[in-house]
Amino acid sequence: MTDVFNEVEEQLRSQQYEDLLRRGWPYAAAAAGVLLLGALGFWGWNKHVQDEAGKASVAYQAGMDAGAQGHIAEADKDFGEAAASSAPAYRALGLMQQAQIRLDQNKTDEGVRLFDEAAKVAPDPIIGDVARLKAAYALMDGHPLSEIEPRLQPLATGKGPYKAMAMEALAMARLQAGKFTEAKDDFTVLSLSQDASQTAQARAHAAIDLIQSGSAAVVPATVKAAALLPASAAQPMPPSAAQAAAAQIAAAQAAARSVSAPQAGAAQ
């Protein structure tokens, strides 16, 4: 009799399992379908991103090659294609190259606008802070300090990769604007900063000596004049200490303006 009960119980349990499976399989199939669609969508999106990055990379490299050959209009067009892609790194790099072309054409406002746009779309500070720094440098030649300080202050006080360069640029801008006390404080911090190179520290010490000697008043005019000289026209250091320090500062500005954007390979 016990065996009969066990057999009936087993049949009932089996029937329950079959009923459960019959009712539940549509939900299981739907869940499997959702997972499959999600996996396919993820794969498709990754494929799209890779394709866009590949196209942008080709356009960017074409722009670099055209620029190296002196074909500026063609380079600008190629960089524009990279800037129009959906790959953030190449968008930023393309915009930065277009901005530099505008600066070379003395279209400062347009160049700064493109640098600002590049900073907004940049995927990381390595690219974004370069764009912000170059925009500030572009404004240092003829714009008031009130336009330059807000751009450099966050970079100079933050923890980004170009902090020391921003500190020096801010000190230079204040020195050029006649803010000698603030500039001296900035140069003092820079001279003690472990982030600054020995060359930058030497320029900072020279600027401090210049300010303390009372000769800093010649700096704005001398720096402005030195910045107008082409690189090929570089002359031996001027005889006076004030002019020498000013020329060093002008040279630092020229070198800083040429800070390169990260290489295209870093964007991949």
Secondary structure, 3 states (H helix, E strand, C coil): CHHHHHHHHHHHHHHHHHHHHHHHHHHHHHHHHHHHHHHHHHHHHHHHHHHHHHHHHHHHHHHHHHHHCCCHHHHHHHHHHHHCCCCHHHHHHHHHHHHHHHHHCCCHHHHHHHHHHHHHHCCCHHHHHHHHHHHHHHHCCCCCHHHHHHHHHHHHHCCCCCHHHHHHHHHHHHHHCCCHHHHHHHHHHHHHCCCCCHHHHHHHHHHHHHHHCCCHHHHHHHHHHHHHCCHHHCCCCCCCHHHHHHHHHHHHHHHHHCCCCCCHHHHC
